[in-house]
Amino acid sequence: MTSIYSVILLSLFTAVLLFSSPIFSSSSPDIGYFLQITDLHTNVNYSTSGNTKEDCFKLKSGNDSSLSPLGEYGDFECDSPMILIRSALQAAKEFAPSPDFIVWTGDNIAHIPSDAEYALDLVFTVIRNLTDSLEELFPGVKTFPVIGNHDRQPANYLPTTPYLPFYSRLLNESGWQRFFDVNTTETFRKGGYYSQKIGEQLRLIGLNSLIWCDCNAYLSTNDEADPVDQLAWFEQELELAKSAGDKALIITHVPIGYLETPKDVSYLKTKYNEHYVKLLVRYSEVIVTQLWGHAHTDTFRVVQDSTGQPVAYGLVAPAVSPSGPPHFPGLRVYMYDKRERLVVDYDQYYFNLTAANLFGDVNWHHTYTMSEKYGFSNLTAASLTRLISDFRQPHSEKFDAYLQLNRYSQSSFVCADDCRLSVLCAIANPLQAQYESCLGRAMAKLVVLIVTGVVLLLTLLYFISSMVQYGLRKRRQTNQYQILSQQITE
């Protein structure tokens, strides 16, 4: 357990940061900014007398005196109480008073068991309350939501049936329809995806990653080439953007590729991941970047073409919910060049949950600015690839900084050699073959393949040799029989 002394030091450190927290401003008319909010995981039943083994809900049987009370603002083993949600939205207003738009990348409902008494109606009500809060805090600002795997009940289960009533209910009962143009709602009603103009020759594409997600239990018994035609539609949208000279900012909940640690955990079903990444490569000149949530960590992914050149990238923002893996709640503000249609930088903010619960420090603080933290002049696939090269160096200070920020809290992210390899392979290799090769399995697989081939060849040769020997024996036996027959006849 972290000592009170270390918590006090961290509290003092964050208080200093508060006074230097940048609230976005730019003298250039070409530079705009937008806000990302992700993985709120609202726990409407949170209670300080709850049990972390029972979703931190207030116990029906009353208080258990053997349990330590949970913090007012939440716990690292719990999803967000309403007081934390309100704090996050107010902080978002402080750090981004008038954003050009807001991207809201899913998972608004707590991690609750699929068999819990939590009706789908309550899911829509919780999301509706969040929608109303965003509209009240940011009047007139366009908000672009996407579906998370916990925006359903049961969670992690979404049939791939086109025009599922769930999509229309999200639009109508959760209030998302107010954010979309008329032509946008048609594809959303079909499969939860859409495209909408957000600037001069700039469009936003929101995808439904749950229908590709490895977490979607429905896919374990249903295998479709292109659920709700989303991949075909996505390719068509990118082609239209290319023909029009537009660029596209892509938002979705679940990232591509693999979890950093533990290794071998894929985010999307392999065939959907492979198809999707190939589209990213083919239309890399059209794509501004991709923005994700889901992981509850602070990380990124780089996509390479067939020659190994970096051509696309995506950014994963930390969750507001402090649970899984434990981390301080986070918010992010991006800066982008409206004329060049490029994301140029971002500011990351966090909420010191420990200090809030122990000392009443309920301020959100500036964690870092991407360009300053890693020495970037611009944020591109190439610059992130150079950063990964720095990460690979022995005793890399930048990699140590990345690991600290990946799960930012008062506890250190302990990551030894095997863990570091897993992290580096995940962020730079979203395709299965690349990932396997990075982990050193390609040579091992080749050796196994060669040995298997040699064994099969030897087996075949032995079989042929046995058949030849058998044939020779039969021939000798036949000759002996003929000679014996002749002798008897004579």
C-alpha positions in Angstrom: 0.0 0.0 0.0 1.3 3.5 -0.8 2.4 5.4 2.2 0.6 8.5 3.4 3.9 10.3 2.9 4.2 9.5 -0.8 0.5 10.4 -1.3 1.2 13.8 0.3 4.2 14.4 -1.9 2.2 13.5 -5.0 -0.6 15.8 -3.9 1.9 18.7 -3.5 3.3 17.9 -6.9 -0.1 17.9 -8.6 -1.0 21.2 -6.8 2.1 22.8 -8.4 1.0 21.4 -11.8 -2.4 22.9 -11.4 -1.0 26.4 -11.6 0.8 25.6 -14.8 -2.1 23.7 -16.4 -2.6 25.0 -19.9 -6.1 26.0 -20.9 -6.1 26.0 -24.7 -5.6 29.2 -26.5 -4.1 30.0 -29.9 -3.4 33.2 -31.8 -3.5 31.4 -35.1 -6.9 31.2 -36.8 -5.8 28.0 -38.5 -5.4 26.1 -35.2 -8.5 24.7 -33.6 -9.1 22.3 -30.8 -11.5 19.5 -29.8 -12.2 17.4 -26.7 -12.1 13.6 -26.3 -14.1 12.0 -23.5 -14.0 8.2 -23.2 -14.9 5.3 -20.9 -16.9 7.1 -18.3 -18.4 3.8 -17.0 -21.1 5.5 -14.9 -21.9 3.5 -11.8 -25.2 4.8 -10.7 -25.4 2.4 -7.8 -21.9 3.2 -6.4 -21.8 3.5 -2.6 -19.0 4.3 -0.2 -20.3 1.3 1.8 -20.3 -0.9 -1.3 -18.2 -4.0 -1.8 -15.5 -4.1 -4.6 -16.3 -7.7 -5.2 -19.9 -6.8 -5.9 -19.4 -4.0 -8.4 -19.1 -1.4 -5.6 -22.9 -1.3 -5.3 -24.6 -0.5 -2.1 -25.2 -3.8 -0.4 -28.9 -4.9 -0.2 -28.2 -6.5 3.2 -26.9 -3.2 4.6 -23.3 -2.2 5.5 -20.6 -4.8 6.2 -18.5 -3.6 9.0 -15.6 -5.8 7.9 -15.2 -3.8 4.7 -13.1 -0.6 4.4 -15.2 2.3 3.3 -14.7 3.3 -0.4 -13.7 6.9 -1.4 -16.4 9.5 -2.1 -14.9 10.1 -5.6 -14.4 6.4 -6.3 -12.0 3.6 -6.0 -9.4 2.0 -8.3 -11.4 -1.2 -8.2 -14.7 0.6 -9.1 -16.3 2.4 -11.9 -17.2 6.1 -11.8 -19.6 7.4 -9.2 -21.8 10.3 -10.3 -19.8 12.8 -8.3 -16.7 11.8 -10.4 -18.7 12.1 -13.7 -19.9 15.6 -12.8 -16.3 16.6 -11.9 -15.0 15.2 -15.2 -17.5 17.1 -17.3 -16.9 20.4 -15.4 -13.2 20.0 -15.8 -13.7 19.4 -19.5 -15.5 22.7 -19.7 -12.6 24.4 -17.9 -9.9 23.0 -20.1 -11.9 23.2 -23.4 -14.4 26.1 -22.9 -15.5 26.3 -26.6 -14.2 23.3 -28.6 -14.8 23.0 -32.3 -16.4 19.6 -31.5 -16.3 16.7 -29.0 -15.5 13.1 -29.7 -17.2 10.7 -27.2 -15.7 7.3 -27.7 -18.0 5.0 -25.9 -18.4 2.8 -22.7 -20.7 4.9 -20.6 -22.1 2.1 -18.5 -20.4 0.4 -15.5 -18.7 -3.0 -15.8 -21.6 -5.1 -14.5 -22.3 -8.8 -14.9 -24.4 -9.8 -17.9 -27.0 -11.4 -15.6 -27.2 -8.3 -13.3 -30.6 -6.6 -12.7 -29.7 -3.8 -15.1 -32.3 -3.2 -17.8 -31.5 -1.9 -21.2 -33.9 1.0 -20.5 -31.5 2.1 -17.7 -28.6 2.0 -20.2 -30.5 4.5 -22.5 -31.4 6.6 -19.5 -27.8 6.9 -18.3 -26.5 7.8 -21.7 -29.4 10.3 -22.1 -28.4 12.0 -18.9 -24.8 12.3 -20.2 -26.0 13.6 -23.5 -28.1 16.3 -21.7 -25.1 17.2 -19.5 -22.8 17.7 -22.5 -25.4 19.8 -24.4 -25.9 21.9 -21.3 -22.2 22.5 -20.7 -21.3 22.9 -24.4 -24.4 24.5 -26.1 -24.2 24.5 -29.9 -21.1 22.3 -29.9 -21.3 19.2 -32.1 -20.7 16.0 -30.2 -19.8 12.8 -32.1 -20.5 9.5 -30.1 -19.6 5.9 -30.9 -20.8 2.7 -29.3 -18.7 0.9 -26.7 -18.9 -2.7 -25.7 -20.4 -1.6 -22.4 -23.1 0.5 -23.9 -25.3 -2.6 -24.1 -27.0 -4.9 -21.6 -25.8 -7.6 -21.7 -22.5 -6.1 -22.3 -20.1 -7.5 -24.9 -23.0 -8.9 -27.0 -24.3 -7.3 -30.1 -25.9 -9.3 -33.0 -24.9 -8.3 -36.5 -28.4 -7.9 -37.7 -28.9 -4.8 -39.8 -31.4 -2.2 -38.5 -31.4 -3.7 -35.0 -33.8 -1.7 -32.9 -31.0 -1.0 -30.5 -29.5 1.6 -32.9 -32.7 3.5 -33.3 -33.3 3.5 -29.5 -29.8 5.0 -29.0 -30.7 7.8 -31.4 -34.1 8.5 -29.9 -34.0 7.5 -26.3 -30.4 8.5 -25.6 -30.7 11.7 -27.5 -27.9 11.1 -30.0 -30.2 12.1 -32.9 -29.7 15.7 -32.0 -26.0 15.5 -32.9 -26.4 14.1 -36.4 -27.4 15.4 -39.8 -30.5 13.7 -41.4 -28.4 11.7 -43.9 -26.1 10.5 -41.0 -28.9 8.7 -39.1 -29.7 6.3 -41.9 -26.4 4.4 -41.6 -26.4 4.6 -37.9 -29.9 3.0 -37.8 -28.5 0.3 -40.0 -25.3 -0.6 -38.1 -24.2 2.2 -35.6 -21.8 3.9 -38.0 -21.8 7.3 -39.8 -19.9 10.0 -41.6 -20.4 13.7 -41.2 -18.6 16.9 -42.3 -16.8 18.8 -39.5 -14.9 21.4 -41.5 -13.6 22.6 -44.8 -12.8 19.3 -46.7 -12.7 17.5 -43.4 -15.1 14.7 -42.4 -15.5 12.6 -39.3 -16.1 8.9 -39.6 -17.6 7.1 -36.6 -17.3 3.3 -36.7 -19.1 0.6 -34.6 -16.2 -1.5 -33.4 -18.3 -3.8 -31.3 -19.4 -5.8 -34.3 -15.8 -6.6 -35.0 -14.6 -6.9 -31.4 -13.1 -10.1 -30.1 -15.1 -9.4 -26.9 -18.4 -9.7 -28.8 -19.8 -13.1 -27.6 -22.2 -13.1 -30.6 -19.3 -13.5 -33.0 -18.2 -16.7 -31.3 -21.1 -18.6 -33.0 -21.7 -16.3 -36.0 -19.1 -15.8 -38.7 -19.8 -13.1 -41.3 -17.6 -11.6 -43.9 -18.8 -8.0 -43.3 -21.3 -7.5 -40.5 -23.9 -4.8 -41.4 -21.8 -4.0 -44.5 -19.6 -1.7 -42.4 -16.2 -2.5 -44.1 -17.7 -2.0 -47.6 -19.2 1.3 -46.5 -16.0 2.4 -44.8 -14.0 1.8 -48.0 -16.6 3.6 -50.0 -16.4 6.6 -47.6 -12.7 6.7 -47.9 -12.9 6.6 -51.6 -15.4 9.4 -51.7 -13.1 11.5 -49.4 -10.2 10.8 -51.7 -12.1 11.8 -54.8 -13.3 15.0 -53.2 -9.9 16.0 -51.8 -11.2 15.6 -48.3 -9.5 14.1 -45.2 -11.1 11.9 -42.6 -10.8 11.8 -38.8 -11.8 8.3 -37.6 -13.2 7.6 -34.2 -14.2 4.2 -32.8 -14.2 2.6 -29.4 -11.9 -0.5 -29.7 -8.4 -0.1 -31.1 -6.7 -2.2 -33.7 -4.1 -4.9 -33.1 -3.2 -6.3 -29.7 -3.2 -5.4 -26.0 0.2 -4.3 -24.7 0.1 -6.6 -21.8 -0.7 -9.4 -21.2 0.4 -10.4 -24.7 -1.6 -12.4 -27.3 -4.9 -10.6 -26.5 -6.3 -9.2 -29.7 -8.8 -6.3 -29.7 -10.7 -7.2 -32.9 -11.4 -10.5 -34.6 -8.4 -11.3 -36.8 -10.1 -11.2 -40.2 -11.8 -7.8 -39.4 -8.6 -6.4 -38.0 -6.6 -7.5 -41.1 -9.2 -6.0 -43.5 -9.5 -2.8 -41.6 -5.7 -2.2 -41.3 -5.3 -2.9 -45.1 -7.8 -0.1 -45.7 -5.8 2.2 -43.4 -2.7 1.5 -45.5 -4.5 1.9 -48.9 -6.1 5.2 -47.9 -3.4 6.5 -45.6 -3.1 9.9 -47.4 -6.8 10.5 -46.7 -6.8 9.6 -43.0 -5.9 12.3 -40.4 -5.7 9.9 -37.5 -7.8 7.5 -35.5 -8.9 8.1 -31.9 -9.9 5.2 -29.6 -10.8 4.4 -26.0 -11.6 1.0 -24.5 -8.1 0.1 -23.1 -8.2 2.5 -20.1 -4.5 3.3 -20.8 -2.5 6.0 -22.5 -0.9 4.6 -25.6 -0.8 4.7 -29.5 -0.5 2.4 -32.5 1.5 2.8 -35.7 0.5 1.2 -39.1 3.2 0.3 -41.7 2.8 -0.5 -45.4 4.2 -3.6 -47.1 7.7 -2.0 -47.3 7.8 -1.2 -43.6 7.2 2.5 -44.0 4.9 4.1 -41.3 1.8 5.4 -43.0 -0.9 5.8 -40.3 -1.3 6.0 -36.6 -4.0 6.1 -33.9 -4.2 7.4 -30.3 -5.7 5.7 -27.3 -7.0 8.1 -24.6 -7.2 7.1 -20.9 -10.6 6.5 -19.3 -12.5 8.6 -16.9 -13.3 5.5 -14.9 -10.3 4.7 -12.6 -10.7 0.9 -12.9 -9.0 -1.8 -14.9 -6.1 -1.3 -15.0 -6.0 1.1 -12.0 -5.2 4.6 -13.0 -6.1 8.3 -12.4 -9.2 9.4 -14.4 -8.2 11.2 -17.6 -9.4 13.8 -20.2 -7.8 14.9 -23.4 -7.8 18.1 -25.6 -6.4 17.9 -29.1 -5.0 20.7 -31.2 -5.4 20.5 -35.0 -4.5 22.5 -38.0 -7.8 23.4 -39.8 -6.1 24.3 -43.1 -3.7 21.4 -43.3 -6.2 19.1 -41.6 -3.7 17.5 -39.2 -3.7 16.8 -35.5 -0.7 18.6 -34.3 -0.6 18.0 -30.5 -2.7 17.2 -27.4 -2.8 18.0 -23.7 -3.6 15.2 -21.3 -5.3 15.9 -17.9 -5.9 13.7 -14.9 -7.7 13.6 -11.6 -5.7 12.5 -8.5 -8.3 10.1 -7.0 -6.2 9.4 -4.0 -5.7 13.0 -3.1 -9.4 13.8 -3.7 -10.6 11.0 -1.3 -8.0 11.7 1.4 -7.5 15.4 1.3 -10.4 16.9 -0.6 -8.2 18.0 -3.6 -10.8 17.8 -6.3 -9.0 19.7 -9.0 -8.0 18.2 -12.3 -4.4 18.7 -13.3 -2.3 18.9 -16.5 -0.3 15.7 -17.0 1.7 16.5 -20.1 1.7 18.0 -23.6 2.6 15.3 -26.2 5.1 17.4 -28.2 6.9 18.6 -25.1 7.0 15.2 -23.4 8.5 13.4 -26.3 10.3 16.2 -28.2 8.0 16.3 -31.2 7.9 19.0 -33.8 4.8 17.3 -35.3 2.6 14.4 -34.6 2.8 11.9 -37.4 3.2 8.1 -38.0 6.9 8.8 -38.8 7.5 10.8 -35.6 5.8 8.1 -33.5 8.0 5.4 -35.3 11.1 7.4 -34.3 9.8 7.5 -30.8 9.4 3.7 -30.8 13.0 3.5 -32.0 14.0 5.5 -28.9 11.9 3.2 -26.8 14.0 0.2 -28.0 17.2 1.7 -26.7 18.7 0.3 -23.5 17.6 2.2 -20.4 15.4 4.5 -22.5 14.1 7.4 -20.4 11.4 8.1 -22.9 10.1 4.5 -22.7 10.2 4.8 -18.9 8.1 8.0 -19.1 5.7 6.2 -21.5 5.2 3.3 -19.1 4.6 5.8 -16.2 1.9 7.6 -18.2 0.4 4.4 -19.7 -1.4 3.8 -16.4 -0.8 7.0 -14.5 -1.4 6.7 -10.8 0.5 6.8 -7.5 1.6 3.2 -8.2 4.4 2.4 -10.7 3.7 0.2 -13.8 6.3 -2.5 -13.2 7.3 -3.9 -16.7 10.3 -6.2 -17.0 12.0 -7.4 -20.2 9.2 -9.8 -21.4 6.6 -7.1 -20.7 8.6 -4.5 -22.5 8.8 -6.6 -25.6 5.1 -7.2 -25.5 4.4 -3.5 -25.2 6.8 -2.6 -28.1 5.4 -5.3 -30.3 1.8 -4.2 -29.7 2.2 -0.5 -30.4 4.1 -1.0 -33.7 2.6 -4.2 -35.1 -1.2 -4.3 -35.5 -1.2 -7.2 -38.0 -1.0 -10.8 -36.7 2.1 -11.8 -38.8 3.9 -8.6 -37.8 3.1 -9.1 -34.2 4.2 -12.8 -34.2 7.4 -11.9 -35.9 8.1 -9.1 -33.4 7.7 -11.5 -30.5 10.3 -13.8 -32.2 7.8 -16.5 -33.1 8.3 -16.3 -36.8 11.6 -18.1 -36.7 10.3 -20.6 -34.2 7.3 -21.3 -36.4 9.7 -21.7 -39.4 11.8 -24.2 -37.4 8.7 -26.1 -36.4 7.5 -26.1 -40.0 10.9 -27.3 -41.3 11.1 -30.0 -38.7 7.6 -31.1 -39.4 8.4 -31.2 -43.1 11.5 -33.3 -42.6 9.6 -35.7 -40.4 6.9 -36.0 -43.0 9.5 -36.5 -45.7 11.3 -39.2 -43.7 8.0 -40.9 -43.0 7.2 -40.8 -46.7 10.6 -42.2 -47.6 10.3 -44.9 -45.0 6.8 -45.8 -46.4 8.2 -45.9 -50.0 11.2 -48.0 -48.8 8.9 -50.4 -47.0 6.7 -50.7 -50.0 9.7 -51.4 -52.2 11.0 -54.0 -49.8 7.6 -55.6 -49.6 7.5 -55.7 -53.4 10.9 -57.3 -53.6 10.0 -59.9 -51.0 6.8 -60.7 -52.9 8.7 -61.0 -56.1 11.3 -63.4 -54.5 8.5 -65.4 -53.1 6.8 -65.6 -56.5 10.0 -66.7 -58.2 10.7 -69.3 -55.6 7.1 -70.7 -56.0 7.5 -70.9 -59.7 10.9 -72.7 -59.4 9.4 -75.1 -56.9 6.4 -75.7 -59.1 8.6 -76.6 -62.1 10.7 -79.0 -60.0 7.6 -80.8 -58.8 6.3 -81.1 -62.4 9.6 -82.5 -63.6 
